[in-house]
Amino acid sequence: MSRSASSASSPSPAPAPARAGGGGRRGRRGGGNGGEGRAGVEDDRRTRGWKGPARPFQPEEERAELLRALRPVDGTFLVHGDPSVTDWTAYTTLLAPLAPGAMAWTAHDPYTEQKRRAAAGLGARAWEIAETPDRSTTRIVSGRMPG
């Protein structure tokens, strides 16, 4: 797969199979496991629904471009759909055709349990990536940063 972008849509959309947490700086091409490393990016509507009307700060295409620049990421896709759909079965429905070997998300993600269940349902490894200290946009804008 080239370092390209595509779109994914489902009646039951799912969150991203990979995130650009601190772990995004580690690894080799192809996600470090010999396969293709694809990263899903929540579209602006879903992000706004979860984080509020002033978010996201960067448009979806810019977030996808940033992920494609990471060594472990071979390509990205946008996840479209109703922000209220977060059930683990929605994740598996969207991601099953990709047959992911792993799903990753940033620590403290509010949908961690759904993502763990989806990974198990897909037979994929579950990777919770630690946040990069002092880099959480949500914490910066809410004034909850340490220091």
SEROLO-129294 format. One record per residue (C-alpha): residue in one letter; x, y, z. Coordinates in Angstrom, 1 decimal. Layout:
N
{'a', {X, Y, Z}}
...
END
This chain:
147
{'m', {0.0, 0.0, 0.0}}
{'s', {1.4, 3.4, -0.9}}
{'r', {1.4, 6.2, 1.7}}
{'s', {-2.0, 7.2, 0.7}}
{'a', {-5.3, 8.4, 2.2}}
{'s', {-8.7, 6.8, 1.6}}
{'s', {-12.1, 7.0, 3.3}}
{'a', {-14.0, 4.4, 5.3}}
{'s', {-17.6, 4.6, 6.0}}
{'s', {-20.0, 2.2, 7.7}}
{'p', {-23.5, 2.3, 9.1}}
{'s', {-21.6, 1.6, 12.4}}
{'p', {-18.4, 3.6, 12.1}}
{'a', {-15.5, 2.8, 14.3}}
{'p', {-12.7, 4.8, 15.9}}
{'a', {-9.3, 4.8, 14.5}}
{'p', {-7.2, 1.6, 14.5}}
{'a', {-4.0, 3.6, 15.3}}
{'r', {-3.2, 6.8, 17.0}}
{'a', {-0.3, 9.2, 16.9}}
{'g', {0.6, 9.0, 20.5}}
{'g', {4.2, 8.9, 21.8}}
{'g', {4.5, 5.4, 20.3}}
{'g', {4.2, 6.9, 16.8}}
{'r', {7.9, 7.8, 17.0}}
{'r', {9.0, 4.3, 17.4}}
{'g', {9.0, 1.3, 15.0}}
{'r', {9.8, 0.6, 11.4}}
{'r', {7.8, 1.0, 8.2}}
{'g', {4.8, -1.3, 8.1}}
{'g', {4.0, -0.8, 11.8}}
{'g', {7.1, -2.6, 12.8}}
{'n', {5.6, -6.1, 12.4}}
{'g', {6.3, -6.8, 8.7}}
{'g', {2.8, -5.8, 7.5}}
{'e', {1.2, -2.7, 6.4}}
{'g', {0.7, 0.0, 9.0}}
{'r', {-2.6, 1.8, 8.4}}
{'a', {-3.9, 4.5, 10.6}}
{'g', {-7.6, 5.5, 10.9}}
{'v', {-8.3, 9.1, 11.5}}
{'e', {-11.6, 10.2, 13.0}}
{'d', {-13.3, 12.7, 10.7}}
{'d', {-14.0, 16.3, 11.9}}
{'r', {-17.6, 15.5, 12.7}}
{'r', {-16.8, 12.6, 15.0}}
{'t', {-14.0, 14.5, 16.7}}
{'r', {-16.3, 17.6, 17.3}}
{'g', {-19.0, 15.3, 18.7}}
{'w', {-16.5, 13.9, 21.3}}
{'k', {-14.4, 16.9, 22.1}}
{'g', {-16.7, 19.9, 21.6}}
{'p', {-17.7, 22.5, 19.0}}
{'a', {-14.3, 24.2, 18.9}}
{'r', {-12.5, 21.0, 18.0}}
{'p', {-10.6, 19.7, 16.2}}
{'f', {-7.9, 22.3, 15.8}}
{'q', {-6.4, 20.6, 12.8}}
{'p', {-8.7, 19.5, 9.9}}
{'e', {-9.0, 15.8, 9.3}}
{'e', {-6.8, 15.9, 6.1}}
{'e', {-4.0, 17.6, 8.1}}
{'r', {-4.2, 15.0, 10.9}}
{'a', {-4.1, 12.2, 8.3}}
{'e', {-1.1, 13.8, 6.6}}
{'l', {0.7, 14.0, 9.9}}
{'l', {0.2, 10.3, 10.5}}
{'r', {1.3, 9.4, 7.0}}
{'a', {4.6, 11.1, 7.8}}
{'l', {5.3, 8.7, 10.7}}
{'r', {7.7, 5.9, 9.8}}
{'p', {5.4, 3.1, 11.0}}
{'v', {2.4, 4.3, 8.9}}
{'d', {2.0, 3.2, 5.3}}
{'g', {-1.4, 4.8, 4.7}}
{'t', {-4.4, 6.4, 6.4}}
{'f', {-8.1, 6.3, 6.1}}
{'l', {-10.8, 8.6, 7.4}}
{'v', {-13.5, 7.2, 9.6}}
{'h', {-16.9, 8.8, 8.9}}
{'g', {-20.2, 8.5, 10.8}}
{'d', {-22.3, 9.3, 13.8}}
{'p', {-20.1, 10.3, 16.8}}
{'s', {-22.5, 8.5, 19.1}}
{'v', {-21.6, 5.1, 17.6}}
{'t', {-18.7, 3.8, 19.6}}
{'d', {-19.8, 0.2, 20.5}}
{'w', {-17.1, -2.4, 20.1}}
{'t', {-19.1, -4.3, 17.4}}
{'a', {-19.0, -1.1, 15.3}}
{'y', {-15.2, -1.2, 15.5}}
{'t', {-15.1, -4.8, 14.4}}
{'t', {-17.6, -4.2, 11.5}}
{'l', {-15.5, -1.4, 10.1}}
{'l', {-12.0, -3.0, 10.7}}
{'a', {-12.7, -6.6, 9.8}}
{'p', {-12.0, -6.2, 6.1}}
{'l', {-8.6, -4.8, 7.0}}
{'a', {-7.7, -7.8, 9.1}}
{'p', {-5.6, -5.7, 11.5}}
{'g', {-2.8, -7.4, 13.4}}
{'a', {-3.1, -4.8, 16.1}}
{'m', {-5.2, -1.9, 17.3}}
{'a', {-3.6, 1.0, 19.1}}
{'w', {-4.9, 4.0, 21.0}}
{'t', {-3.6, 6.6, 23.4}}
{'a', {-3.8, 6.0, 27.1}}
{'h', {-6.9, 7.6, 28.8}}
{'d', {-8.9, 7.3, 25.6}}
{'p', {-12.6, 7.3, 26.7}}
{'y', {-13.3, 4.3, 24.4}}
{'t', {-10.5, 2.1, 25.7}}
{'e', {-12.7, -0.8, 26.8}}
{'q', {-14.6, -0.8, 23.4}}
{'k', {-11.3, -0.9, 21.6}}
{'r', {-10.0, -3.7, 23.7}}
{'r', {-13.1, -5.8, 23.1}}
{'a', {-12.9, -5.0, 19.3}}
{'a', {-9.2, -6.1, 19.2}}
{'a', {-10.1, -9.3, 20.9}}
{'g', {-13.0, -9.9, 18.5}}
{'l', {-10.7, -9.3, 15.6}}
{'g', {-8.0, -11.5, 17.0}}
{'a', {-5.7, -8.5, 17.0}}
{'r', {-3.2, -7.3, 19.6}}
{'a', {-4.3, -4.4, 21.8}}
{'w', {-1.7, -1.6, 22.2}}
{'e', {-2.4, 1.2, 24.6}}
{'i', {0.2, 3.9, 23.8}}
{'a', {1.3, 6.2, 26.7}}
{'e', {0.7, 9.9, 26.2}}
{'t', {3.7, 12.1, 25.4}}
{'p', {4.1, 14.3, 28.4}}
{'d', {3.0, 17.9, 27.9}}
{'r', {1.5, 17.2, 24.5}}
{'s', {-2.2, 16.5, 25.1}}
{'t', {-4.1, 19.1, 23.2}}
{'t', {-7.2, 18.4, 25.4}}
{'r', {-5.2, 19.0, 28.6}}
{'i', {-3.5, 22.1, 27.2}}
{'v', {-6.7, 23.8, 26.2}}
{'s', {-8.5, 22.8, 29.4}}
{'g', {-5.6, 24.1, 31.6}}
{'r', {-5.1, 20.7, 33.1}}
{'m', {-1.4, 20.5, 32.2}}
{'p', {1.1, 19.9, 35.0}}
{'g', {3.6, 22.5, 35.8}}
END
